[in-house]
Amino acid sequence: MSKHVLPKTVLVIEDEPDMVRGLRDAMEFEGLTVMSAPTGREGIETARTEEPELIILDLMLPDTNGYHVCEEIRSFNPQVPIIMLTARGQESDKIRGLEAGADDYVTKPFSVGEFLARVKAIFRRMERADTVNNNDEIIEIGSAQVDLKKHTLTRSRKTYQLTFYEVELVKLLFERKEEPVSRDEILDKIWGISASPTNRTVDNFIVKLRRKIEADHKNPRHILTVYGLGYKLVP
């Protein structure tokens, strides 16, 4: 007898009804359960009480901005994946969103196919994360210890919370330790998207991880740049 699997739940925090309807139709067609909230305040409360497995968050909301909402959600749930939606395309806005705790950034307008690819990639990684062997819950990188279950990184007696994507990036690099891993492969396996000349998502996440893992993030010893290709982890 096959094991009954409950539908994955997604919370869409977005005030444009047409956008909500389109996202809901696309994700429900894929078997996902979709909730929605039209304001930041309602979105934060729904995220707190319903504990969705993925959050789609618009940057521009009627009562606040997505950065604030993202930071609030991260204060009580550092692990839930968050994809931020925005009409802006400036690199500074993307970096600010990632610094607020977003895992991904989709600029409107976007194709439903690309969006669903990202969502499916998230749930594939989540399913894989659920199968982590107990012996592999803690990995060591230099003086840092990463707890894959608790989503924490501890170094020099200081503990940092890690987002879902930060943990997945650490895991992928650790699985391939001492080997170069290309940006293309990282984007495809973790984010479910293809590389493009303007996509600096991986680079921005590497910067975030270096600040937590490295004693001197400007002169890294563990997450090394392989110029023209990607990155390599040296534990």
N, CA, C and O of each residue as an XYZ file, in Angstrom:
940
protein
N       0.852     -1.196      0.000
C       0.000      0.000      0.000
C       0.886      1.243      0.000
O       1.824      1.338      0.791
N       0.593      2.186     -0.876
C       1.411      3.394     -0.965
C       1.108      4.324      0.192
O      -0.019      4.368      0.684
N       2.098      5.056      0.621
C       1.951      5.998      1.714
C       1.193      7.231      1.243
O       1.496      7.795      0.192
N       0.194      7.648      2.041
C      -0.577      8.834      1.668
C       0.267     10.072      1.892
O       0.816     10.274      2.975
N       0.367     10.891      0.875
C       1.163     12.113      0.957
C       0.235     13.317      0.924
O      -0.539     13.481     -0.019
N       0.310     14.156      1.944
C      -0.529     15.348      1.987
C      -0.051     16.357      0.953
O       1.144     16.427      0.668
N      -0.959     17.134      0.390
C      -0.550     18.147     -0.595
C       0.395     19.165      0.031
O       0.243     19.521      1.200
N       1.358     19.630     -0.736
C       2.239     20.690     -0.296
C       1.444     21.990     -0.229
O       0.576     22.231     -1.069
N       1.734     22.824      0.762
C       0.987     24.065      0.941
C       1.845     25.271      0.580
O       3.018     25.352      0.944
N       1.236     26.204     -0.140
C       1.912     27.423     -0.578
C       1.072     28.620     -0.162
O      -0.144     28.632     -0.351
N       1.724     29.625      0.405
C       1.061     30.884      0.759
C       1.501     31.954     -0.219
O       2.695     32.208     -0.376
N       0.525     32.590     -0.885
C       0.805     33.691     -1.802
C       0.408     34.997     -1.116
O      -0.770     35.212     -0.827
N       1.387     35.873     -0.852
C       1.114     37.183     -0.256
C       1.186     38.199     -1.383
O       2.271     38.628     -1.774
N       0.033     38.579     -1.898
C      -0.063     39.377     -3.121
C      -1.422     40.063     -3.142
O      -2.439     39.447     -2.823
N      -1.438     41.359     -3.522
C      -2.699     42.108     -3.496
C      -3.368     42.221     -4.867
O      -4.481     42.737     -4.958
N      -2.716     41.750     -5.936
C      -3.322     41.812     -7.259
C      -4.141     40.539     -7.504
O      -3.564     39.459     -7.632
N      -5.482     40.646     -7.571
C      -6.331     39.455     -7.716
C      -5.997     38.615     -8.934
O      -6.010     37.387     -8.852
N      -5.695     39.246    -10.067
C      -5.397     38.484    -11.276
C      -4.114     37.673    -11.107
O      -4.030     36.531    -11.558
N      -3.119     38.270    -10.457
C      -1.872     37.559    -10.219
C      -2.100     36.367     -9.286
O      -1.588     35.274     -9.527
N      -2.870     36.589     -8.226
C      -3.178     35.506     -7.286
C      -3.917     34.383     -7.998
O      -3.612     33.206     -7.804
N      -4.885     34.752     -8.820
C      -5.672     33.743     -9.533
C      -4.794     32.927    -10.477
O      -4.917     31.704    -10.553
N      -3.915     33.608    -11.187
C      -3.038     32.903    -12.116
C      -2.086     31.954    -11.408
O      -1.898     30.817    -11.840
N      -1.486     32.421    -10.320
C      -0.571     31.571     -9.559
C      -1.307     30.403     -8.924
O      -0.817     29.274     -8.920
N      -2.497     30.688     -8.384
C      -3.294     29.623     -7.761
C      -3.640     28.535     -8.785
O      -3.462     27.347     -8.517
N      -4.136     28.948     -9.960
C      -4.522     27.975    -10.984
C      -3.338     27.107    -11.385
O      -3.458     25.887    -11.502
N      -2.179     27.759    -11.597
C      -0.996     27.026    -12.040
C      -0.520     26.033    -10.989
O      -0.184     24.894    -11.315
N      -0.492     26.458     -9.734
C       0.028     25.585     -8.678
C      -0.975     24.505     -8.277
O      -0.583     23.378     -7.978
N      -2.268     24.842     -8.270
C      -3.270     23.819     -7.945
C      -3.308     22.745     -9.029
O      -3.577     21.580     -8.739
N      -3.041     23.131    -10.274
C      -2.973     22.151    -11.361
C      -1.860     21.136    -11.091
O      -1.944     19.984    -11.518
N      -0.810     21.574    -10.373
C       0.304     20.701    -10.031
C       0.062     19.939     -8.733
O       0.946     19.228     -8.255
N      -1.131     20.086     -8.163
C      -1.477     19.342     -6.957
C      -1.126     20.019     -5.650
O      -1.163     19.388     -4.593
N      -0.782     21.312     -5.709
C      -0.427     22.049     -4.503
C      -1.664     22.682     -3.881
O      -2.619     23.011     -4.585
N      -1.647     22.851     -2.577
C      -2.700     23.566     -1.871
C      -2.260     25.011     -1.707
O      -1.178     25.270     -1.180
N      -3.079     25.953     -2.150
C      -2.685     27.360     -2.188
C      -3.567     28.209     -1.286
O      -4.793     28.176     -1.383
N      -2.919     28.976     -0.400
C      -3.588     29.982      0.421
C      -3.133     31.349     -0.069
O      -2.100     31.456     -0.731
N      -3.889     32.392      0.246
C      -3.466     33.729     -0.167
C      -3.797     34.760      0.894
O      -4.697     34.571      1.712
N      -3.047     35.858      0.864
C      -3.268     36.984      1.771
C      -2.992     38.254      0.983
O      -1.961     38.349      0.317
N      -3.904     39.250      1.044
C      -3.751     40.452      0.224
C      -2.892     41.552      0.844
O      -2.570     42.532      0.173
N      -2.518     41.403      2.108
C      -1.701     42.425      2.768
C      -0.532     41.774      3.497
O      -0.537     40.573      3.768
N       0.461     42.587      3.805
C       1.599     42.080      4.548
C       1.216     41.592      5.927
O       1.684     40.545      6.373
N       0.359     42.353      6.610
C      -0.055     41.982      7.967
C      -0.750     40.625      7.970
O      -0.448     39.761      8.793
N      -1.696     40.448      7.027
C      -2.403     39.168      6.947
C      -1.449     38.044      6.539
O      -1.573     36.914      7.010
N      -0.507     38.361      5.667
C       0.454     37.358      5.237
C       1.316     36.858      6.386
O       1.545     35.656      6.524
N       1.793     37.787      7.211
C       2.618     37.411      8.364
C       1.830     36.521      9.310
O       2.342     35.506      9.783
N       0.587     36.897      9.588
C      -0.243     36.120     10.516
C      -0.549     34.736      9.950
O      -0.508     33.740     10.672
N      -0.857     34.679      8.648
C      -1.141     33.381      8.031
C       0.096     32.495      8.029
O       0.001     31.292      8.272
N       1.254     33.085      7.756
C       2.501     32.320      7.785
C       2.762     31.762      9.177
O       3.280     30.654      9.323
N       2.402     32.532     10.197
C       2.635     32.111     11.574
C       1.689     30.978     11.979
O       2.111     30.007     12.606
N       0.415     31.106     11.620
C      -0.589     30.146     12.090
C      -0.711     28.904     11.202
O      -0.964     27.808     11.703
N      -0.533     29.068      9.894
C      -0.756     27.948      8.969
C       0.522     27.186      8.612
O       0.460     26.052      8.138
N       1.665     27.805      8.840
C       2.964     27.173      8.576
C       3.054     26.553      7.183
O       3.243     25.343      7.056
N       2.921     27.373      6.135
C       3.037     26.848      4.765
C       4.440     26.344      4.494
O       5.385     26.703      5.195
N       4.574     25.501      3.463
C       5.877     24.935      3.122
C       6.634     25.797      2.115
O       7.818     25.575      1.862
N       5.939     26.786      1.540
C       6.561     27.720      0.599
C       5.767     29.015      0.631
O       4.542     28.999      0.752
N       6.474     30.146      0.522
C       5.806     31.446      0.503
C       6.206     32.203     -0.762
O       7.387     32.330     -1.085
N       5.187     32.702     -1.470
C       5.389     33.579     -2.620
C       5.029     34.982     -2.151
O       3.881     35.232     -1.781
N       5.985     35.897     -2.160
C       5.811     37.198     -1.518
C       6.035     38.343     -2.496
O       7.112     38.467     -3.080
N       5.008     39.185     -2.674
C       5.143     40.360     -3.533
C       5.895     41.457     -2.786
O       5.706     41.640     -1.584
N       6.737     42.176     -3.496
C       7.511     43.240     -2.855
C       6.651     44.445     -2.500
O       6.836     45.047     -1.442
N       5.712     44.805     -3.375
C       4.886     45.991     -3.170
C       3.503     45.580     -2.680
O       2.708     45.022     -3.437
N       3.222     45.860     -1.409
C       1.939     45.524     -0.797
C       1.264     46.801     -0.311
O       1.946     47.803     -0.095
N      -0.057     46.795     -0.133
C      -0.763     48.037      0.209
C      -0.422     48.601      1.582
O      -0.547     49.807      1.795
N       0.005     47.757      2.519
C       0.239     48.242      3.877
C       1.715     48.297      4.263
O       2.065     48.958      5.241
N       2.580     47.624      3.523
C       4.008     47.605      3.848
C       4.758     47.078      2.630
O       4.165     46.873      1.571
N       6.059     46.860      2.781
C       6.810     46.288      1.656
C       7.244     44.866      1.986
O       7.257     44.447      3.143
N       7.601     44.133      0.924
C       7.962     42.735      1.076
C       9.204     42.514      1.918
O       9.336     41.469      2.556
N      10.118     43.479      1.934
C      11.319     43.329      2.756
C      10.940     43.183      4.229
O      11.443     42.305      4.930
N      10.045     44.057      4.681
C       9.616     44.014      6.087
C       8.897     42.700      6.387
O       9.142     42.073      7.417
N       8.011     42.290      5.481
C       7.271     41.043      5.677
C       8.228     39.861      5.750
O       8.084     38.984      6.601
N       9.203     39.846      4.853
C      10.186     38.768      4.826
C      10.965     38.702      6.134
O      11.166     37.620      6.686
N      11.400     39.845      6.625
C      12.158     39.881      7.881
C      11.308     39.412      9.053
O      11.797     38.711      9.938
N      10.029     39.801      9.060
C       9.129     39.367     10.137
C       8.939     37.854     10.111
O       8.988     37.200     11.152
N       8.723     37.303      8.926
C       8.528     35.853      8.821
C       9.798     35.123      9.231
O       9.739     34.094      9.903
N      10.934     35.649      8.831
C      12.211     35.016      9.192
C      12.444     35.025     10.710
O      13.168     34.175     11.229
N      11.840     35.971     11.413
C      12.034     36.046     12.863
C      11.412     34.857     13.593
O      11.852     34.502     14.687
N      10.380     34.235     12.987
C       9.777     33.066     13.630
C       9.857     31.798     12.781
O       9.538     30.711     13.262
N      10.279     31.929     11.523
C      10.445     30.747     10.684
C      11.611     30.980      9.718
O      11.403     31.455      8.601
N      12.828     30.650     10.140
C      13.991     30.887      9.283
C      14.130     29.890      8.144
O      14.951     30.090      7.249
N      13.339     28.814      8.159
C      13.572     27.735      7.213
C      12.671     27.758      5.991
O      13.082     27.286      4.931
N      11.453     28.290      6.097
C      10.520     28.196      4.976
C      11.081     28.918      3.744
O      11.517     30.064      3.851
N      11.076     28.267      2.583
C      11.542     28.944      1.368
C      10.630     30.116      1.003
O       9.407     30.002      1.074
N      11.230     31.242      0.612
C      10.469     32.435      0.231
C      10.937     32.899     -1.149
O      12.119     33.170     -1.363
N       9.982     32.985     -2.080
C      10.255     33.548     -3.404
C       9.626     34.934     -3.456
O       8.425     35.079     -3.227
N      10.415     35.938     -3.750
C       9.911     37.310     -3.794
C       9.559     37.698     -5.228
O      10.327     37.449     -6.157
N       8.377     38.316     -5.396
C       7.927     38.804     -6.693
C       8.016     40.322     -6.726
O       7.678     40.990     -5.749
N       8.467     40.863     -7.842
C       8.541     42.311     -7.941
C       8.561     42.764     -9.390
O       8.938     42.011    -10.288
N       8.151     43.998     -9.601
C       8.229     44.589    -10.937
C       9.581     45.243    -11.143
O       9.903     45.665    -12.253
N      10.364     45.331    -10.100
C      11.674     45.953    -10.197
C      12.716     44.949    -10.666
O      12.595     43.752    -10.410
N      13.722     45.434    -11.342
C      14.753     44.534    -11.816
C      16.151     44.945    -11.423
O      17.120     44.311    -11.840
N      16.281     46.004    -10.621
C      17.607     46.486    -10.253
C      18.330     45.490     -9.355
O      17.725     44.860     -8.487
N      19.642     45.360     -9.582
C      20.440     44.436     -8.794
C      20.394     44.779     -7.309
O      20.399     43.879     -6.469
N      20.349     46.074     -6.972
C      20.323     46.473     -5.559
C      19.061     45.987     -4.868
O      19.105     45.611     -3.697
N      17.927     45.989     -5.583
C      16.682     45.497     -4.998
C      16.763     44.001     -4.742
O      16.276     43.511     -3.723
N      17.378     43.279     -5.667
C      17.516     41.836     -5.501
C      18.383     41.524     -4.285
O      18.047     40.662     -3.473
N      19.497     42.233     -4.173
C      20.396     41.999     -3.040
C      19.692     42.316     -1.724
O      19.829     41.579     -0.748
N      18.935     43.418     -1.702
C      18.221     43.762     -0.478
C      17.205     42.684     -0.118
O      17.029     42.353      1.054
N      16.537     42.137     -1.135
C      15.576     41.063     -0.878
C      16.253     39.832     -0.305
O      15.738     39.224      0.633
N      17.395     39.457     -0.853
C      18.117     38.301     -0.342
C      18.630     38.558      1.069
O      18.627     37.653      1.903
N      19.065     39.773      1.340
C      19.539     40.108      2.679
C      18.407     40.087      3.698
O      18.627     39.813      4.877
N      17.191     40.381      3.232
C      16.026     40.331      4.124
C      15.610     38.904      4.430
O      14.834     38.657      5.353
N      16.137     37.954      3.640
C      15.849     36.548      3.907
C      15.161     35.812      2.788
O      14.808     34.644      2.948
N      14.956     36.470      1.640
C      14.335     35.785      0.498
C      15.308     34.754     -0.073
O      16.524     34.934     -0.010
N      14.761     33.679     -0.629
C      15.578     32.628     -1.228
C      15.680     32.762     -2.739
O      16.615     32.254     -3.358
N      14.722     33.443     -3.316
C      14.713     33.591     -4.761
C      13.973     34.875     -5.097
O      13.273     35.444     -4.259
N      14.139     35.323     -6.337
C      13.658     36.635     -6.739
C      13.169     36.538     -8.176
O      13.965     36.268     -9.076
N      11.880     36.751     -8.413
C      11.305     36.656     -9.758
C      10.769     38.019    -10.163
O       9.935     38.599     -9.469
N      11.250     38.526    -11.285
C      10.840     39.843    -11.757
C       9.657     39.721    -12.709
O       9.698     38.965    -13.680
N       8.598     40.480    -12.413
C       7.431     40.513    -13.300
C       7.765     41.306    -14.566
O       8.538     42.262    -14.495
N       7.202     40.935    -15.726
C       6.408     39.724    -15.946
C       7.308     38.499    -16.069
O       8.467     38.612    -16.468
N       6.776     37.335    -15.727
C       7.538     36.098    -15.831
C       6.651     35.016    -16.420
O       5.425     35.122    -16.390
N       7.270     33.984    -16.951
C       6.493     32.891    -17.542
C       6.061     31.930    -16.445
O       6.790     31.692    -15.483
N       4.864     31.384    -16.607
C       4.350     30.419    -15.639
C       5.242     29.181    -15.619
O       5.474     28.589    -14.565
N       5.740     28.798    -16.796
C       6.599     27.622    -16.865
C       7.864     27.774    -16.045
O       8.260     26.858    -15.324
N       8.505     28.945    -16.156
C       9.723     29.197    -15.372
C       9.408     29.236    -13.883
O      10.153     28.693    -13.068
N       8.291     29.885    -13.534
C       7.905     29.971    -12.131
C       7.686     28.581    -11.549
O       8.187     28.276    -10.467
N       6.938     27.732    -12.262
C       6.656     26.390    -11.765
C       7.929     25.558    -11.665
O       8.051     24.715    -10.776
N       8.876     25.786    -12.567
C      10.149     25.062    -12.490
C      10.854     25.370    -11.180
O      11.433     24.480    -10.557
N      10.806     26.624    -10.763
C      11.438     27.009     -9.494
C      10.713     26.368     -8.314
O      11.344     25.862     -7.386
N       9.379     26.395     -8.363
C       8.587     25.806     -7.278
C       8.857     24.304     -7.178
O       9.050     23.778     -6.082
N       8.870     23.620     -8.312
C       9.119     22.179     -8.297
C      10.517     21.865     -7.784
O      10.716     20.874     -7.081
N      11.485     22.705     -8.134
C      12.854     22.496     -7.650
C      12.907     22.601     -6.130
O      13.606     21.830     -5.473
N      12.169     23.552     -5.577
C      12.122     23.708     -4.118
C      11.607     22.440     -3.466
O      12.218     21.934     -2.525
N      10.481     21.915     -3.958
C       9.891     20.744     -3.325
C      10.726     19.485     -3.550
O      10.734     18.594     -2.700
N      11.425     19.398     -4.675
C      12.340     18.278     -4.866
C      13.447     18.318     -3.816
O      13.794     17.294     -3.227
N      13.996     19.507     -3.588
C      15.056     19.634     -2.582
C      14.517     19.357     -1.178
O      15.216     18.775     -0.349
N      13.285     19.770     -0.911
C      12.691     19.522      0.402
C      12.495     18.026      0.645
O      12.766     17.524      1.736
N      12.023     17.323     -0.380
C      11.834     15.877     -0.246
C      13.161     15.181     -0.019
O      13.257     14.237      0.765
N      14.183     15.659     -0.716
C      15.508     15.077     -0.527
C      16.028     15.375      0.871
O      16.660     14.523      1.494
N      15.765     16.584      1.368
C      16.226     16.972      2.708
C      15.609     16.085      3.773
O      16.237     15.814      4.797
N      14.378     15.628      3.541
C      13.691     14.778      4.519
C      14.343     13.409      4.650
O      14.103     12.702      5.629
N      15.166     13.027      3.674
C      15.792     11.707      3.698
C      17.226     11.751      4.221
O      17.950     10.761      4.125
N      17.647     12.908      4.781
C      19.016     13.027      5.295
C      19.278     11.977      6.362
O      18.500     11.843      7.306
N      20.359     11.239      6.220
C      20.745     10.238      7.199
C      21.116     10.913      8.512
O      21.760     11.963      8.514
N      20.713     10.315      9.626
C      21.003     10.913     10.936
C      22.492     11.133     11.142
O      22.897     12.057     11.848
N      23.309     10.281     10.526
C      24.750     10.420     10.700
C      25.306     11.622      9.948
O      26.442     12.037     10.179
N      24.503     12.178      9.050
C      24.947     13.291      8.231
C      24.288     14.614      8.620
O      24.313     15.574      7.849
N      23.702     14.663      9.809
C      23.002     15.881     10.204
C      23.960     17.035     10.430
O      23.602     18.187     10.186
N      25.170     16.751     10.889
C      26.156     17.789     11.171
C      27.321     17.652     10.204
O      27.913     16.580     10.085
N      27.649     18.740      9.512
C      28.845     18.728      8.686
C      29.767     19.843      9.158
O      29.306     20.888      9.618
N      31.065     19.615      9.042
C      32.056     20.581      9.514
C      32.800     21.186      8.338
O      33.259     20.484      7.437
N      32.906     22.504      8.372
C      33.646     23.246      7.356
C      34.582     24.180      8.112
O      34.160     25.204      8.648
N      35.856     23.811      8.145
C      36.791     24.582      8.965
C      36.355     24.537     10.414
O      36.130     23.458     10.963
N      36.233     25.703     11.043
C      35.803     25.763     12.437
C      34.286     25.888     12.570
O      33.763     26.023     13.676
N      33.586     25.842     11.443
C      32.132     25.985     11.456
C      31.443     24.622     11.441
O      31.911     23.684     10.796
N      30.340     24.529     12.151
C      29.503     23.335     12.143
C      28.130     23.705     11.620
O      27.503     24.646     12.106
N      27.665     22.960     10.626
C      26.355     23.209     10.042
C      25.417     22.075     10.440
O      25.680     20.910     10.144
N      24.324     22.424     11.113
C      23.296     21.458     11.487
C      22.234     21.465     10.401
O      21.473     22.426     10.282
N      22.175     20.396      9.604
C      21.288     20.343      8.454
C      19.823     20.234      8.841
O      18.946     20.623      8.070
N      19.554     19.711     10.023
C      18.169     19.577     10.480
C      17.660     20.864     11.117
O      16.528     21.281     10.871
N      18.497     21.488     11.933
C      18.083     22.707     12.633
C      18.292     23.966     11.797
O      17.825     25.043     12.168
N      18.990     23.834     10.669
C      19.290     24.985      9.801
C      20.082     26.044     10.557
O      19.752     27.230     10.519
N      21.125     25.602     11.243
C      21.983     26.536     11.969
C      23.438     26.314     11.589
O      23.836     25.219     11.193
N      24.220     27.375     11.718
C      25.657     27.316     11.521
C      26.311     27.946     12.741
O      25.984     29.070     13.120
N      27.244     27.210     13.356
C      27.905     27.694     14.565
C      29.404     27.827     14.304
O      30.054     26.896     13.831
N      29.932     29.002     14.622
C      31.365     29.259     14.484
C      31.781     30.264     15.539
O      31.112     31.276     15.745
N      32.889     29.979     16.205
C      33.405     30.879     17.257
C      32.325     31.204     18.287
O      32.155     32.353     18.695
N      31.601     30.160     18.695
C      30.560     30.262     19.731
C      29.404     31.188     19.354
O      28.623     31.606     20.209
N      29.310     31.499     18.066
C      28.180     32.294     17.571
C      27.370     31.442     16.616
O      27.926     30.769     15.748
N      26.038     31.471     16.778
C      25.153     30.648     15.965
C      24.326     31.524     15.023
O      23.736     32.523     15.433
N      24.301     31.126     13.763
C      23.526     31.830     12.741
C      22.396     30.919     12.251
O      22.586     29.712     12.099
N      21.235     31.499     12.009
C      20.166     30.765     11.349
C      20.435     30.763      9.844
O      20.871     31.766      9.280
N      20.173     29.634      9.207
C      20.332     29.518      7.764
C      18.974     29.325      7.110
O      18.115     28.623      7.643
N      18.784     29.946      5.959
C      17.553     29.730      5.206
C      17.639     28.384      4.484
O      18.697     27.757      4.428
N      16.514     27.962      3.941
C      16.445     26.684      3.231
C      17.488     26.619      2.120
O      18.195     25.621      1.988
N      17.583     27.672      1.331
C      18.494     27.659      0.196
C      19.953     27.711      0.637
O      20.812     27.123     -0.020
N      20.247     28.394      1.724
C      21.624     28.408      2.227
C      22.054     26.997      2.614
O      23.173     26.583      2.316
N      21.166     26.261      3.278
C      21.473     24.884      3.667
C      21.660     24.012      2.426
O      22.595     23.215      2.358
N      20.775     24.164      1.455
C      20.868     23.345      0.243
C      22.146     23.634     -0.533
O      22.743     22.725     -1.110
N      22.569     24.896     -0.550
C      23.808     25.247     -1.232
C      25.014     24.644     -0.511
O      25.929     24.131     -1.154
N      25.017     24.703      0.814
C      26.096     24.088      1.589
C      26.143     22.585      1.315
O      27.219     22.022      1.113
N      24.990     21.942      1.309
C      24.934     20.496      1.083
C      25.469     20.116     -0.289
O      26.234     19.161     -0.420
N      25.068     20.862     -1.308
C      25.527     20.553     -2.659
C      27.033     20.711     -2.773
O      27.708     19.849     -3.337
N      27.566     21.803     -2.244
C      29.013     22.025     -2.313
C      29.767     20.980     -1.490
O      30.852     20.545     -1.877
N      29.191     20.577     -0.350
C      29.849     19.595      0.507
C      29.853     18.215     -0.158
O      30.825     17.468     -0.054
N      28.753     17.892     -0.841
C      28.685     16.612     -1.555
C      29.772     16.526     -2.630
O      30.260     15.444     -2.958
N      30.133     17.680     -3.163
C      31.123     17.735     -4.247
C      32.423     18.368     -3.763
O      33.169     18.940     -4.558
N      32.696     18.272     -2.477
C      33.849     18.952     -1.893
C      35.134     18.643     -2.657
O      35.350     17.535     -3.149
N      35.970     19.668     -2.731
C      37.247     19.636     -3.457
C      37.055     19.641     -4.976
O      38.035     19.624     -5.721
N      35.779     19.666     -5.448
C      35.522     19.693     -6.888
C      34.833     21.006     -7.253
O      33.991     21.486     -6.495
N      35.176     21.591     -8.397
C      34.461     22.786     -8.842
C      33.023     22.439     -9.212
O      32.760     21.413     -9.839
N      32.098     23.309     -8.814
C      30.691     23.160     -9.179
C      30.288     24.435     -9.918
O      30.446     25.535     -9.389
N      29.780     24.293    -11.111
C      29.481     25.467    -11.930
C      28.237     26.198    -11.442
O      27.366     25.605    -10.805
N      28.162     27.485    -11.745
C      26.962     28.259    -11.441
C      25.751     27.668    -12.142
O      24.662     27.615    -11.571
N      25.941     27.223    -13.382
C      24.834     26.637    -14.140
C      24.245     25.443    -13.394
O      23.027     25.323    -13.262
N      25.118     24.564    -12.908
C      24.634     23.376    -12.203
C      23.948     23.748    -10.894
O      22.914     23.175    -10.549
N      24.514     24.699    -10.169
C      23.911     25.131     -8.907
C      22.521     25.705     -9.147
O      21.568     25.353     -8.451
N      22.406     26.595    -10.140
C      21.103     27.193    -10.448
C      20.090     26.139    -10.862
O      18.928     26.197    -10.459
N      20.522     25.185    -11.657
C      19.609     24.158    -12.150
C      19.165     23.227    -11.030
O      17.973     22.946    -10.903
N      20.103     22.743    -10.213
C      19.778     21.747     -9.205
C      19.038     22.328     -8.004
O      18.175     21.666     -7.427
N      19.368     23.552     -7.630
C      18.756     24.125     -6.425
C      17.607     25.058     -6.755
O      16.536     24.963     -6.156
N      17.820     25.960     -7.703
C      16.779     26.941     -8.014
C      15.844     26.509     -9.142
O      14.762     27.074     -9.301
N      16.250     25.529     -9.912
C      15.411     25.064    -11.000
C      15.326     26.030    -12.161
O      14.325     26.065    -12.877
N      16.385     26.825    -12.351
C      16.388     27.805    -13.439
C      17.703     27.719    -14.202
O      18.683     27.152    -13.719
N      17.704     28.287    -15.394
C      18.903     28.309    -16.219
C      19.720     29.558    -15.910
O      19.181     30.576    -15.475
N      21.003     29.466    -16.137
C      21.873     30.612    -15.905
C      21.633     31.663    -16.988
O      21.240     31.344    -18.110
N      21.874     32.902    -16.631
C      21.808     33.999    -17.598
C      22.857     35.027    -17.204
O      23.290     35.050    -16.052
N      23.274     35.876    -18.136
C      24.330     36.855    -17.818
C      23.970     37.783    -16.668
O      24.861     38.312    -16.004
N      22.677     37.991    -16.419
C      22.277     38.932    -15.370
C      21.916     38.249    -14.057
O      21.576     38.924    -13.085
N      21.987     36.919    -14.014
C      21.577     36.205    -12.812
C      22.754     36.043    -11.855
O      23.676     35.268    -12.109
N      22.707     36.779    -10.762
C      23.784     36.728     -9.770
C      23.316     36.108     -8.459
O      23.915     36.335     -7.408
N      22.234     35.318     -8.527
C      21.671     34.712     -7.319
C      22.703     33.875     -6.582
O      22.861     34.012     -5.369
N      23.408     33.007     -7.306
C      24.394     32.135     -6.657
C      25.490     32.963     -6.011
O      25.871     32.709     -4.869
N      26.000     33.954     -6.736
C      27.072     34.796     -6.193
C      26.637     35.489     -4.904
O      27.406     35.573     -3.946
N      25.395     35.987     -4.887
C      24.906     36.672     -3.691
C      24.788     35.712     -2.503
O      25.066     36.093     -1.367
N      24.379     34.479     -2.764
C      24.277     33.498     -1.678
C      25.655     33.069     -1.188
O      25.842     32.813      0.002
N      26.605     32.991     -2.086
C      27.979     32.661     -1.681
C      28.514     33.740     -0.745
O      29.159     33.430      0.257
N      28.251     34.998     -1.066
C      28.685     36.106     -0.200
C      28.071     35.953      1.192
O      28.763     36.125      2.196
N      26.773     35.629      1.258
C      26.108     35.456      2.547
C      26.737     34.318      3.355
O      26.971     34.456      4.556
N      27.007     33.200      2.689
C      27.584     32.053      3.395
C      29.012     32.332      3.856
O      29.401     31.931      4.953
N      29.789     33.012      3.028
C      31.170     33.310      3.420
C      31.213     34.152      4.688
O      32.092     33.955      5.527
N      30.289     35.076      4.840
C      30.270     35.925      6.031
C      30.026     35.112      7.296
O      30.411     35.529      8.388
N      29.384     33.947      7.153
C      29.084     33.112      8.316
C      30.127     32.018      8.526
O      30.425     31.651      9.662
N      30.680     31.500      7.431
C      31.600     30.367      7.523
C      33.046     30.808      7.704
O      33.785     30.221      8.494
N      33.444     31.834      6.975
C      34.854     32.221      6.927
C      35.257     33.135      8.082
O      34.479     33.990      8.505
N      36.474     32.949      8.587
C      37.011     33.874      9.588
C      37.251     35.242      8.956
O      37.089     36.273      9.610
N      37.636     35.245      7.685
C      37.835     36.476      6.922
C      37.132     36.282      5.577
O      37.687     35.678      4.659
N      35.912     36.797      5.471
C      35.114     36.499      4.278
C      35.685     37.143      3.006
O      35.336     36.745      1.894
N      36.565     38.139      3.179
C      37.168     38.759      2.004
C      38.353     37.953      1.480
O      38.787     38.143      0.344
N      38.863     37.068      2.301
C      39.942     36.168      1.895
C      39.557     34.745      2.278
O      40.126     34.172      3.206
N      38.605     34.184      1.573
C      38.038     32.888      1.962
C      39.021     31.732      1.829
O      39.859     31.711      0.928
N      38.902     30.768      2.746
C      39.736     29.574      2.712
C      38.917     28.324      2.412
O      39.475     27.282      2.068
N      37.602     28.424      2.540
C      36.761     27.233      2.427
C      35.818     27.257      1.223
O      35.643     26.229      0.569
N      35.212     28.390      0.918
C      34.377     28.500     -0.279
C      35.163     29.325     -1.286
O      35.225     30.551     -1.198
N      35.758     28.631     -2.239
C      36.684     29.269     -3.162
C      36.034     29.515     -4.524
O      35.245     28.701     -5.005
N      36.375     30.632     -5.128
C      35.898     30.945     -6.469
C      36.764     30.232     -7.500
O      37.992     30.308     -7.458
N      36.108     29.542     -8.421
C      36.803     28.940     -9.559
C      36.464     29.829    -10.744
O      35.388     29.708    -11.329
N      37.365     30.707    -11.093
C      37.078     31.777    -12.054
C      36.634     31.222    -13.410
O      37.252     30.316    -13.968
N      35.568     31.784    -13.907
C      35.016     31.372    -15.181
C      34.108     30.156    -15.085
O      33.552     29.717    -16.092
N      33.949     29.600    -13.870
C      33.123     28.404    -13.729
C      32.121     28.517    -12.590
O      30.914     28.573    -12.825
N      32.616     28.550    -11.357
C      31.706     28.562    -10.214
C      32.468     28.569     -8.914
O      33.283     29.458     -8.665
N      32.196     27.547     -8.056
C      32.775     27.541     -6.715
C      33.198     26.132     -6.306
O      32.725     25.132     -6.845
N      34.109     26.094     -5.329
C      34.590     24.836     -4.793
C      34.662     24.939     -3.283
O      35.124     25.943     -2.741
N      34.201     23.891     -2.602
C      34.252     23.861     -1.131
C      35.451     23.047     -0.670
O      35.646     21.907     -1.090
N      36.247     23.651      0.199
C      37.375     22.968      0.840
C      37.089     22.937      2.332
O      37.265     23.953      3.004
N      36.652     21.801      2.875
C      36.257     21.734      4.302
C      37.405     22.091      5.238
O      37.234     22.082      6.457
